Amino acid sequence: MKQEEVKKPVHKGLIRTLGTGGLFSIGYADVGAGIFLALGLVALHAGYATPLAIGVAAIAYALTGLTYAELSSTYPMAGGSATYARAAFGDGISFVAGWMLCLDYLVTSAIFSIPAVGYMSYFYPPLKEPLWLGVGAMLILAGLVALNTIGIRSSVRFTLALSILDIASEIALITLGLVLVLIPSGALFHWPATFNLGTAPRWDQFVQGITLAMVSYLGIEAVAQAAEETKVAGRTIPRATMLTVTVVTVIYLLVSLVSVNLVPPLDLSGKWKNDPLSGVANSLPVAGWALAIWISLLGASISIIGANAGIIGSSRMLYAMSQYKLLPGKFGEIHSRFRTPYISILTFGLGSILLVGFSTMINLGDSVDPLVLLGSLYNVGALIAYVQAHLSVIITRNTDREHFRPFRIPWSIRFMRRREEWELPILPLAGMLITGAIWVAVIATHELGRLLGVVWVLMGMGIYIYFRRRNNLPVWKRADVEVSNPRRVEG
């Protein structure tokens, strides 16, 4: 009698391939690329107080990083804030969190593709023209869609190498700026006298600068989106999150401090608006032109991986939302060969391309800069998701106590409520208040973001309610779903 052939089970979900380095590269790609873009935008409003605006945003970023370290290690599944809101509140709030983050990921890919071309224009000035700037950005996005469809491991190796080069180059830029110019001239000691909060910049300008600085702090959510593809998530995610927060915060503060003391903010936000760090490097007295060439190449590369991080985040968000039956299951379909959520990747990749095309046409029509247009759409959704994430820590600490938490944020107040001991984590509470305040500032200062945010929410809720009712699922409560458990792959 013939022995029956034993077939290996076919794995239908995502695959756990990412370690600390891979996760760090995803987070740094999104956040680290932000200085290449946001420096000019923040300087436009905050002027010489740009490092202070970036510092205030960094406080909110660090607190949010701690929250995501706990939640993403406790619930190591794709979906980020949507997953955490589902655990704390149910499917309705979960959808709002995920849907608002989808808007920001859409803008992330679009807005980083533009400075990628802007830094290339250092070598070929015609690329500064609005038409070629837009066409180049759309071609970059099309290439990234293809790369991510093939597989996240190839994508992450690419981003990790560029992230290491970027960190080394920015350290070199900071060191040369300090040693060659700022320390010998004593500029750092005179810097506090170059601005006067309340007058130059005015408080409304400074707040606007903070909201634009927060544009670049979306990478922690990108790390969380890859949780379902992470090896030993409970240990790896907190390490990668804290590493990303530390490296990004230090580099942002030092680069912005050196930049406004080397190049006047009006030049950073004007002449060098599409490639501000090229202008900073070019201002160095010794071999500045050579460093400017390198920074321009690197700026283009790191902006590309920033756009790539947006595609990774949006595709994984749609995948997770389909797994939780917040959206049709088609978005969770995995490619039979590449094991990637290719329909989600194609959907949001195409959305980013169309958004770049729209901003380019607006720019050709009435000279509205695409970075200003896209920047006004930023943070409307991400900050809502951050507020919900902080609140989710507070809620789940008391309603999901049995769930193992590999990483716990320190410092809590404990009190008795209805004969039960409750705890109030202090740092998530502070994070919720600060990110909530910045969200109010965004709504107050970004008219287009305010308008589009309302339209986006109404459109999403219409789709969500129709889908849930058609499938006889509750609108606000959690539906019973079976979420695939990704297998781990070594190497």
LINBEL-V333773 format. One record per backbone hydrogen bond with DSSP energy under -0.5 kcal/mol. NH is the residue of the N-H (numbers start at 1). CO is the residue of the C=O. Records with the same first field share a line. If there is no record, write none. Layout:
BEGIN
NH: CO + CO
END
This chain:
BEGIN
7: 5
11: 9
16: 487
17: 15 + 229
18: 229
23: 19
24: 20
25: 21
26: 22
27: 23
28: 24
29: 25
30: 26
31: 27
32: 28
33: 28 + 29
34: 31
35: 32
36: 33
37: 33 + 34
38: 34
39: 35
40: 37
41: 37
42: 38
43: 39
44: 40
45: 41 + 42
46: 42
47: 43
49: 46
50: 47
52: 49
53: 49
54: 50
55: 51
56: 52
57: 53
58: 54
59: 55
60: 56
61: 57
62: 58
63: 59
64: 60
65: 61
66: 62
67: 63
68: 64
69: 65
70: 66
71: 67
72: 68
73: 69
74: 70
75: 71
77: 75
80: 77 + 224
82: 79
83: 80
84: 80
85: 81
86: 82
87: 83
88: 84
89: 85
90: 85
92: 476
94: 90
95: 91
96: 92
97: 93
98: 94
99: 95
100: 96
101: 97
102: 98
103: 99
104: 100
105: 101
106: 102
107: 103
108: 104
109: 105
110: 106
111: 107
112: 108
113: 109
114: 110
115: 111
116: 112
117: 113 + 114
118: 114
119: 115
120: 116
121: 117
122: 119
123: 120
124: 120
127: 124
128: 125
129: 126
133: 129
134: 130
135: 131
136: 132
137: 133
138: 134
139: 135
140: 136
141: 137
142: 138
143: 139
144: 140
145: 141
146: 142
147: 143
148: 144
149: 145
150: 146
151: 147
155: 151
156: 152
157: 153
158: 154
159: 155
160: 156
161: 157
162: 158
163: 159
164: 160
165: 161
166: 162
167: 163
168: 164
169: 165
170: 166
171: 167
172: 168
173: 169
174: 170
175: 171
176: 172
177: 173
178: 174
179: 175
180: 176
181: 177
182: 177
183: 178
185: 181
186: 182
187: 182
188: 182
189: 186
190: 186
191: 187
193: 190
194: 191
195: 192
196: 200
198: 201
199: 196
200: 196 + 201
206: 202
207: 203
208: 204
209: 205
210: 206
211: 207
212: 208
213: 209
214: 210
215: 212
216: 213
217: 214
221: 218
222: 218
223: 219
224: 220
225: 221
226: 222 + 223
227: 224
229: 226
230: 227
231: 18
233: 230
235: 232
236: 232
237: 233
239: 235
240: 236
241: 237
242: 238
243: 239
244: 240
245: 241
246: 242
247: 243
248: 244
249: 245
250: 246
251: 247
252: 248
253: 249
254: 250
255: 251
256: 252
257: 253
258: 254
259: 255
260: 256
261: 257
262: 258 + 259
263: 259
267: 264
268: 264
269: 265
270: 267
272: 267
273: 270
275: 272
276: 36
278: 275
279: 275
280: 276
281: 277
282: 278
283: 279 + 280
284: 281
287: 285
288: 284
291: 287
292: 288
293: 289
294: 290
295: 291
296: 292
297: 293
298: 294
299: 295
300: 296
301: 297
302: 298
303: 299
304: 300
305: 301
306: 302
307: 303
308: 304
309: 305
310: 306
311: 307
312: 308
313: 309
314: 310
315: 311
316: 312
317: 313
318: 314
319: 315
320: 316
321: 317
322: 318
323: 319
324: 320
325: 322
326: 321
327: 321
331: 328
332: 329
333: 330
335: 340
339: 335
342: 340
343: 333
345: 341
346: 342
347: 343
348: 344
349: 345
350: 346
351: 347
352: 348
353: 349
354: 350
355: 351
356: 352
357: 353
358: 354
359: 355
360: 356
361: 357
362: 358
363: 359
364: 360
365: 361
366: 362
367: 363
368: 362
369: 367
373: 369
374: 370
375: 371
376: 372
377: 374
378: 375
380: 377
383: 379
385: 381
386: 382
387: 383
388: 384
389: 385
390: 386
391: 387
392: 388
393: 389
394: 390
395: 391
396: 392
397: 393
398: 394 + 395
399: 395
400: 396
403: 400
406: 404
413: 424
414: 412
415: 422
417: 420
420: 417
422: 415 + 420
424: 413
425: 423
426: 411
427: 411
429: 425
430: 426
431: 427
432: 428
433: 429
434: 430
435: 431
436: 432
437: 433
438: 434
439: 435
440: 436
441: 437
442: 438
443: 439
444: 440
445: 441
446: 442
447: 445
450: 446
451: 447
452: 448
453: 449
454: 450
455: 451
456: 452
457: 453
458: 454
459: 455
460: 456
461: 457
462: 458
463: 459
464: 460
465: 461
466: 462
467: 463
468: 464
469: 465
470: 466
471: 467
472: 469
473: 468
481: 479
483: 481
486: 484
487: 14
489: 16
END
